[in-house]
């Protein structure tokens, strides 16, 4: 990472691609390829910000959090960034490290190990139920099941919070787009509901054994302030649900569209961790977060100035042909563990191990029970930040 000065005369590539248009959100990958071909960092004229589309340039930027800062906000509009001020996602070290230490306690390996038996029992019951039907929506009846059955309970919100977690999480991520777009404005309006709940919910309204209540216990112990504990309830909204739901449904979709890979996975179930990484590489659940440039610098030959905003386009980097041979192909033999679907560096997704545990648990039952399945119907709803299926009707053959 070089520091920029007045001698840098690099002419930055520019584009008029609108990453938040319906056209791009519906079929983004040809546009991502165009951005990668333009350069490692591309100026988006329509929005007045940078997009970082290549694997190498994103990894380089995220390794230098002191230059590419999260504390200025990871959305591309000021309203969303101001609303999220104080949450762990919108922070840099050393504050981020301190907040993350508390946040991660219920997500440590020993805690997840204790949870695994319960997840396994619930997953078996649900798989039994849906397989008896023969045809079902794998999004609402499988992908949603463990996050909405277990994770909402673990977080320990009141009934109002549990009932709205999924809607609020999707809205928060939609509200990260540019101002003036319908999805962004609708998302910001619903985000205010979530914020109102988080800032007004009383400690005694939370499950005393839940993750949310543990934030206040940490404040009792001096690890957090009480204000930090309150706003950090927002951190349990999105990552607890969307990564798992979208990751699961994308993996099932890709296996359905590539039946040879399903057969291979049934024959070698030990490849399941690789299949999960390959699925989130190819269909990244979160397409990207922004960073603020803290000082003049140069990223792979492109001069960037202090105060600029740069969108780290994870979903593009994960299909970068400079890193992955034949990147559009779904291949469970590929070792894609270095993907950036869960971010990279300081802000590597705190909930990734829980997401993988839930997906693995459910798939272990599916692999042992389903000989073949076919996709009957699929649907996606364009979203500013998330990439996932809203419907995946399948017919199973046992």
N, C-alpha and C positions, 0 to 999 in steps of 0.2 A: 504494500500500500504506500504509494508515493504522496507527498504533500505537494499540492499545486501552488504555482507562483505565476508571476506575470509573464514568464517566458513560455508557458504552455499555450500552444496555438492549435491544439487538436480540434478538428472540425467534427462535432458530435453528430452521429446519425439521428435523423428525425423521422417521425411518422405521424400520419393523421388517423391511424387506427383508433377506434373508440372501444376500449376494452369492456365498457359497461353497456354497450348496445345489445339489444335482443339478438341480433345476428351473431355477434361474437360469443355471447354467453351460451347460445344454443349449440354452436359448433366452434369451439375456441381454438382447436389445435392447428388448423392451417394458418391462423393469424399468429399464434405463438411461434410457429416455424418461420414466418416472415420476419418477426421481430428478432429472432436469433440470428437470422441471416444478415440483418442490418448491422448488428454489432453487439458487443457485450453490455453496453448501456445505451439506451435509446431515449431521446427526448420526445414526449408526447405533446405535440403542439396544442391539441384541443384542451388539454387539462393542465398544462404548465407544470409537468412533473416528469421525473425520469421513470423508466421501467427497466429493470435488470432481468433479462430473460435467459441468460445462459447459466449452466451448472457452475462453471469455474468462477464466473463473476459474482454469483450469489454466495458461494462458499467463501470467497475472499472477503466480500463485504460483511457477512455475518460473523466472520472471525475477528472483525474490528468493530466491536460494539461501541468503543469509545469514539469512533468516527460516525458510524451509522447507528444512530441512537433510537431506542424505543420510547424514551421518556417524553419525546415530543409528540407521541401518538403513532399508532400503527394503522389508523384509517387515513383516507385521502381527503377528509374534510375536517375542519376545525370543530364543528359542533359535536361530532362523535368523539373526537379526541378530548375535548373539554369535559364531556359527560363521563368519560372513562378515567378521568384523572384520579390517581390513587390506587387503581387496580394493579395487580402484579405484572400483567402483560405490558402495562405502560410504565415501565421503570427500567433503570439500568443499575449495574453494580456500583456501589456495595448494597444499595437499598434492595435491589432485586434479589440478591443472594440471601439477604436476611428474610424477606417475605417468602421466598421460595422454600427456605428451610422449614418454615411452619406449614406452608401449603402442602408440602410433599409427605408429611408424616403419615397420613392414611394411605398413601400410594407407594410406600416402601415395599420391597419384595416380601418381607415377613407378613405384612398386613394383607397383601394380595393373596398370599398362600392360604391364609386363614379364610379368605373369601371364596377360594376356588371350589371347595366342596359344595357350598350353597349354590354357586353359579351352575355347577355341573348338574345338580339335581333339578333345578328349575329349567335348564336348557333341555334336559331329557324329557320332562313333562310336556314342554311346548312342542318339541319335535314330534313326539308321539301324537299330539293333538292335530298338528297340521298335516302330517303324513296320512292320517286316517281320512282326511278330506280329499287327498289326491291332487287337487288344484287349490292354490292359495296365493295371496299377495305376500311375497317374501319380504317386502319392506315393512309393512304394517304388522305382519304376524310373526316375523322372525327378527329382522334388523332392529325394530323398536323394542323388542321384548325385554332383553336384559337391562338396557339402559333405563327404560321407563319403569321396570319392575324393581330393580335393585338400586341403581345409581341414584334415582330420585329419593329413595328411602335413606341411602347412606349419607347424602348431603344433609338431610334432616330439616328441610324447609317445612313451614306450615303447609296446610292443605292448599291454600291459595298459591304458594310458591311451587309445590309439586305439580299442580294442575297446569300451570303456565310455563314451566321451565323450557319445554321444547319450543313453544311459540316465541318466548322471549329470546332464547338463544339464537334462533334463526333471524329474528329482527335485529338483534345487536350486530350480527355479521352483515346483514343487508344494509344497515345504516352506515357502514364503513365506506360506501361508494361516494361518488361526487355529488355535491349539492345540486338540486334541480332535477334529479332523476326520480321517477315515481317510486322505484324500489327503495332508494335511499331515504326519501322523505317519509314513506310509510314505516320503514325500519326505525328511523329516528323517533317517530311518534310512539311506537310500541316500546322502544328502549326506555322512554320516559316512565312507562308503566313499571318496567323492571327496576329502574333506579328508585322509583318511589317506594316500591315494596322493600328493596334491600335497605334503603336508608331509614325506613320507618318500622321494619319488623323488630320486635322486641326479642331480646335474648331468651326470655322465658317461653316464647312462642316456638322456638326451635327444639328439635329433639336433642336432649342433653348429651346423648351419645353420638350425635351426628357430626359430620365434618364441619358444618357451619359453626356449631357451638364450640368446637375445638379451637376455632380462631379466637373466640372470646376468652377461652381458658389460657391461650397463649398470651393474650393481653393481660390477664391476671398475673401471669408470671413475668411480665415485662418484656416479652419477646416482640410484641406489637403494641401499638397504641390502640385504644378502643375505636378511634376513627378508622384506622387501618383495618381492624377486624371487621368493621361494619361494611366498608366498601369492598373488601376482598370477597365478600359473599358473591359478588359478580363474577369472580374468577371461576366459580364452580358451575356457572351456567353452561357456557358453550362447550368447552373441552370434554366435559363429562358425558356429552350426548352425541354431538354431530360427528366427531371423528369416528366413533364406533359405528354409528348408524350408516354413514356414507361409506366407510371402509368395508363393512360387512356386505352391503348390498352391491357395491362395485365388484367385490371379489366374486360373489355368486353370479352376477351378470357376465363377467368376463369368462368364467368357467362354463356358463351356459352357451356363450357364443363360441367357445373353443372346447368342444367336447373331448378332443384328444387330451387336453390338459386336465380335464376332470378325471378321465380314465387313468392318466399318469399319477394324479394326486391320490386316487384311491389305491393304486398299486404301491405308492411310496408316500404314505401319509406323513412321514418324517419331513417331507418338503413343505408342509403347511406354513411354517414361519417364513419361508422364502416366497411362497405364493402370496401371503399377506403383504409382504414388502413390495412384491411385484405389482400387486393390484393398486396399492396406494401410490406407487410410482406412476403408474399409467393413468390412474384416475384420482389425482390428489384431492382429498376431501376439502382442504382449504387451499384456494389457488394462490393466495399471497397476502402478505402484510407489508405495510410501508415502514420506512425509516426516515429520520431527519438527518441530513448531513451536518455534522457539528463543526467542521472546518474545511477550508478549501482542500481538495484532494484530487487524486487521479485514480480511477478504477479501470484497470486494463487499457490504459491509454486514453481514456475519456476524462476530461477535466470537469469536476463537479464543484460547486461553490457552497460555502456555508449558508445554511438555511434552506437549501433545496430539499425537496421531498422525493424519495425514491421508492417505487413499489418493487418489492422482491417477489418475482413471479415464479413461485415454487413449481407450479404446474407446468410451466414451460421448461424450466431447468430439468425436471424429471424426464422430459422427452428429448433432451439435447443429444443429437447424434454425435456430438463431439465427445460425449461421455459413454453413451450406451449404443452399441451396435444394433441396428434395426430397431430403433426405440419404440416404434408403433406396435410392435409385436408383443403379445402377452406370452410370457415364457416362464414357467415355474422353475425351470432349471437355471434361470438367471440369478446371480447374486446381486441384488439391488439394495443391499443393506445401507449403502451410503446415500440413498435418496434424501431429498430435503422436504418430503411431504409433511414431516413433523417439525420442520424448521431445522436449525443447525446452530451450534455454538451456545451462547448464554441462554437463549430462549427456546432451546429444544423442548418440545411439547411435554409438559409435566404429566399429562394423562395418557401418554402413549402406551405404557405397559398395561394399564387397566384396559384400554381399548383392545390391545392385542390379546389379552387374556379372555375378554368376552367373545371376541371373534373366534379365537381358537376353540373355546369351550363349545360354542354352538356348532362349529364346523366338524369337530370330532364326532358328534352324533350324526350329522348329515352324511359324512363320508362312509360311515359304517352301515347306513341304512338305505341310501339311495344309489341304485345302479346307474341310472341315467335320468336326466330331467331336460325339459324343453321350455323355452321362454315363449309365453303366449302373448304377452303384452307388456310394454314398458312405457314409462313417461318420466319426463324431467320438467321441473319448473325452474326457469332461469333465475339465478340468484347472484348478487353482487360479489360474494366471497366464497360461498360453499358450492361444491360440485357433488351432486348425488342424484339418486333416483327417487321419485315420489311414488312410483308404482313399479312392481316387477311381478307380474302374474306368471306362475310357473306350473307345469304339470310334472309330477314325479313318477318314476317307474322303480319299484323296489325289487 
